[in-house]
Amino acid sequence: MIFADGYDPLDPHGNITIKWDLMQSNSGSSDLRVSLFNYQLYRHIDQPGWKLNWGWQGDEVIWNMWGAEATEQGNCSKFTGGQLPHCCEKSPVIVDLLPGAPYNQQTANCCKGGVLSSLTQDPSKFVAGFQMNVGGSADYTGFQMPENFTLGIPGYTCGNATEVPPSKFYSDGGRRRTQALRTWNVTCIYSQFMASSNPKCCVSLSAFYNNTIVPCPKCSCHCQGLSPANCIKYGETPSLLQQKHDPNKEQSPVVICSQHMCPVRVHWHVKQSYTQYWRVKITITNLNVVQNYSQWNLVALHPNLQSVTQVFSFNYKPLNQYGYINDTGMFWGIEFYNDMLLQAGESGNVQTEMLLHKDSGIFTFREGWGFPRRILFNGDECVMPLPDDYPRLPNNAPTAASSSACRIFLPLLLLIVML
């Protein structure tokens, strides 16, 4: 399978890897361990979660599963006189078990409802796993790796299975090491263009030195009145039909009517300037009236992020992927405080401020330098205003260099006058 438009320069090695470990195989059945690893720095899998799908090459069926389940049992009529298989579908759809599943159905790294954290945000929850016993009819001779994998998440495409060196496992406190009979990897990558034909967020800008607020560009995500745009006026409640949805499917956004029609707006405000530092306020507003964003994150690209001094009320970590270039950082909420971005309303926003050092040689407020080059929310690129629209310094405002010159020149001028 060909990956289309899947390269992300801010996360060049990011992918979701599906690992298949063949643990045991005989003439009657095969025992397999399947693991999903989210190797993406900032893109996570939220509800309703992953739905792993593949196509068997033969007449295989899934006799038993632990840690996950097939959504359909399928036609198992040819198996009579005993216990029926767990799934007889030629192309099964597998979903993670929910938290609180019975203990005898659990396995390692299971039961998160299909949610996978990113590597940066929560490294302890970036893996999912399940086990299954696979067999077939009486002439079943051994395991064949399936094909045509999908994750069931918009934007992800998966390649073919590639055999790799067998996985190794430790037991007895690390004193004994065993290994799988065979191991295959399937790599899946994300493309925003394939996920949605429209952006999902936009950016507005303002600064203390200019009374102009630059709004999100018009029709950033949709245009009012054009299908399939769906919005309600501020203060109204969506109809019951709009609020009801299948929890196993991603909900279509219903947004507050605006000129940009985006579910999420990010506002970057240059707040203050001190002698050695400058201060920025970031506000993320949820304009979607039917969805909360759990475990949200924001990625920003700005040259002065290499000198972040302090970030208030958000977690922050640099995303340094190119050696000495340190101009990208990731923000996310503090657990149990603001890691949930609530749906549109009075509490439908989260905000932070950060203090940055004025690096000699690069710092300036001129030509919109103080504003970000790129913003991504939950891994999707946000629409930025045009550079020509950025708030500018007033024409009569002194530059940092001219201000310094004035401070030196004026005392000298007074001294000359007094003499």
N, C-alpha and C positions, 0 to 999 in steps of 0.2 A: 504494500500500500504506500502511496506517495503522501508525504506530509505537506500540506499547503499553507504557506504563510505562517509557519509556526515558530520562526526564530525570534527570540526576545533578547535584544542587546543588554537589557538590565539583568537578565537571568539566562545567560547563554547555555547553561547546562541543565536547565530546569526540565523535568519530565516526571511522569508517573510510570513506574516500572512494576509490571506484574510478574512475579516469580513463581514458577511451577516446579515443585520438588516432587519427583517420583520416589516415594519412600519404600514401597514394596510392590512387587508385581508377580503374579503367577498365572496359571492358565484360566483361573476363574474370575479374578478381580485385581484391581490396582488401588493402592492407598496413596493419596496425593495431599500435599500441603501447598496451599496457594496464599501468597502474600502480596499486598499492594503497598508500595513505598511512594510517598509523595516527596520527590526530590526537588520541588519548586521552592524558591526562597520566600516568596510572598503570596503565592496563589494557593488558596485552600479550597477544599470541597465542603460546601455547606449543605444544609438540608435542601432537598430530600435525600441527598447522598448519592453514592455511586450505585450503578446497576450493571454489573459485569455480565457480558453476553459473549458467547462464542458458538461455533458450529462444529459438532462432532464429525469426524471423517468416516466413522463406521456406524455400527448399531449400538453404541455405548448408551448406558443409562446410569444415573446416579442412584446408588442403592441407599446410601446414608450420607448425611452432612452434619458437621458440627461448626458452630460459629457463624453460619450463614444459612440461607434457605433459598430454594427456587420459588419464583412467584407462581409458577404453574406446574402441576404434577404431570399433565399431558395424558396421552392415551397409553395406559399400561395393560391393556386387555390381553396381550399375549403372555403375560405372567400371571398364571392362575395356580391355585392350590397352596398359596403361602403368602408371606408378607410382600406387599407391592413395593416397588422401588420408590425412592423419594421423588424422582423426576425422570420421565421418559421422553422429554422434549428433545428434538433434534438440535434445536438452538435455544438452550435454557437461558433464562435471565435470573441472575443470582443477586440477592440483596443481603446486606449486613443485618444481623439481629439487633434488636433494640436493647438499650441498657436495661438491666434487670431480667434478662432472659434466664430460664432455668439453668442451674449450675451444670447439669449433665448434658446440656446442649452447647456449652461455651467451650472456647479454645483460646489460645494466646492471641492477644491483640484484637479480639472480636468485640462485637456488641456495642458499637458507637453510633448506630443508626446511619451508617454510611458516611459519617463526617470524618474528614482527614485534615489535620492541621498542616500548615506550611512548616518548613524546616526552621525558619527564624522564629515564628510566633510561639510554637510549643513543640519542641523536638521530641517530647515524650508521647505525642499522639499523632505522629505522621505515618504510622504503619497500621494496616488492617490485615487480618488473616482468617482463614477458615480451612477445614479439612474435609475430605470426602472420600468415599469408597465408590469406585467406578467399575462396572462390569458390563456384561452384555448377554447375548444369547449363548446357547450351548457351545458354539464354535468360537467363542472369544479367545483370542490367542495372545493378547498383550496390549499394552497401552499405546495409543497413537495420539500425539499432540494435536489438539483441535486447532481451528483456524478462524479467520474473520472475527477478530476481537473488537469489541466496543465497550466503552465505559458507561454509556447511557447518560453522559453529561454533555450539553451543547458546547461545541468548540473543540472537543478532543477527538483526535484520530489515532488509531493504534496500528503499529506495523505488524509484520509477521513474527512468529515465535523463532527465536534464535537459541540454539543449544549452547550452554556455557559450562565451565567446570562445575562439578557437583557441589552443592552447598554443604558446609560442615556444621555440625551441631555439637555442643558441649553438654556433658552430663556429669553427675557425681561431683558437683562443685568444681568442674573444670578439669578433673583428672582423666576423664575419658572423652574421646572425640569420635563421633560417628559421622557418616555422610550419606547424602541421598544417592540413589542409584543413578539418576539423571536429573539435570536441571535445565530449564528453559527460561528465557527472559522475553517479555513482550513490552515494548516501549511505546508510551502514548504521550503526545505533546498537544499543547493548546494553541489555538488561533482565535484571536478576538473577532476576526472577520468572519470566521465560520460559526462562531457562537451567536452572533447577532449582527444584523444589517445596520443597526443603529447604536450609537454610543449609549452609555448608561449613566454618565455623570458629566458635569461641566465645572468650570472654574470662574469665579469672579474675583476682582482685585480692588484694593484701595490702599491709601497711604496717608500718613499724618500731614504730609507737606502738600497735599492736593485735595481739594474738596470734591473731586469727581470720583464716583464709585463706578468702576467698569463692570457692567453686568455680564453674565454668561452670554455668549453669542446667540442671536436669535435662531430658533429651530435647531439648537445643538443636538437634541435627541429626537424630537418630533416637531411637527408644526400643528398648532391648534386647528381643529376643523378638518384635518386630513386623516383619513383612515391609515393605520389602525390606532391613531392617537386616542387615548382615553383619559379624560381628566375631569375633576370636579372643582368647584369654586371653593376658595378658602373658607373654612368653617362648616362646610357641608359634610354630610356623612354619606359614604357610598351606599348604593342599594344593597339589599341582602343578597341578591344574586351575584353581585360583584365581590362580596365578602366571602362567599362560600367557595371553596376550592378543594381539590383532591390533595391531601397532604403528601402523596407520593409523587406529585408533579410540581414543577416550578411554577409559581404564581406569576401571571402577567401583571405588570405594575399598573396601579391606578394612581395617578399623580395629581398634585395640586396644579391647577391651571396656571401657566406662566408662559413667558415668551420663549423659554428654552425647552420646556416640557421634559426635563430630566428628573429621574427618581432621586438623584443625589446631587447636591451642590456643595462645592468646596470653596470657601472664601479665604483668601490670603490677604492679610492686612499688615502693612509695615507700620508698626505702632509707635515706636519711639527710637530716638537716637541719643546715645550717650557718648562720652569722650572716647572710650575704647570698645564699646559694644553697641549693637543695635538689636531691637526687639521685634518679633513677629508674632502675630496671633493667627491661628488657624481654626476655622469653624467648619464642621461638617454637618450639613443639614439634610435630614431624610424627608423628602417630599412625597414619598410613596405611602399612601394611606392604608395599605393592606399588607405591609411587610416590615418586620424588624430585621436588622442586619446583625447577626451574632458573630463574634470573633472577627469583626471588620478590621481592615488595615488600610493604610495610606502610604504610598511611595512617592517621594518628591525628589526632583533633580534640581540642584542649585549649587553653583561653585563654592559658596561660603559654608556649605554643610560640613566641610572638612574642619571647621572651627566652631562647631556647636559647643557652647559652654554649659547650658542647662536646658532641659525640657521639662515643663511643668504639666502634670496630670495626664500624660501619655507615656507609654513605653517607647523607647527609641533605640534603633541599632543601625549603624552604617552598613550599606551594601557595597562593599569594596570588591569589585570583580575584576578590576584591571590594574592590579598592582598599586602604583603610587596615585592613581586617580581616585579621589574620595569625594565625589560630588553627589552621591545618591544615598538616601536614608529611608528607613521604614518606621512608621508610627503605628501603634495599635493601643487599644484600650487596656486599662488596668483591671485585672480580674475582680469581679464583684463590685466594681465602681462604675466604669463606663465602657466595658467591653461589649455591651449591647447598645446598638444605635436604634432607638425606638422609632416606630412609625410616625408619620407626620403629625405634628401637634406641638404643644408647649414644651414637651420634653424630647422632641424629636431632633435633638442636636447634641453634639459633643464638641468640646473646644479645648485648645491648649495654647500656651505661649512658650516661645523658646528664645533664648539669649545666644547671640552669635558674636564672636570676636571680629573686630574690623581688621582684616588681614591687610597689611601694608602692601601696596602695589596692585591689589585687585579691587578693594572696596570702593564703591561709589553708589550714589543714589541716582546718578544720571542715566538717561536712556532706558529706564525700567529695569536696571540691573538687579534691584532688590527683589524681583519677582521670580517665581520658579520657571524652569524651562519645560518641565513635564510634571504632570500629576497623574497618578493611577490610584483608583479606589477598588479594593478587592481584586486587584490584578488587571483591571480594565482601564485603558487609556481614557482620560477625561478631555473634553474639548476645551482648549484654551482660547482666550481672546486674542485678536490679532496684535502683534507687537506694536503697531502704530497706535493702538488704542490704550496702551499701558499708561497709568498715571505718571506724569513727568514733573520734574522740578520746575517751579515758576522761573521764568526767564531772568528775573531780578534776584533770584536766590543765590547767595555766594557759594562757591564750591568749597570743599574742605581745604584745598590748597590756598585759595584766595583769602579764606578766613584766617588761616595761619599767618599769611603775609600781613594782613591788617593788624593782627595782634602784635606783630613785631614793629610795623611801620608807625603806628599811631603814637606809641611812647616816644619814639625817636623824634617825631614831628613836634610833639609837645615840648620836648627838651630843647629843640632848636628855637621854637618860639620864645621860650623862657629866657634863652640866652640872648 
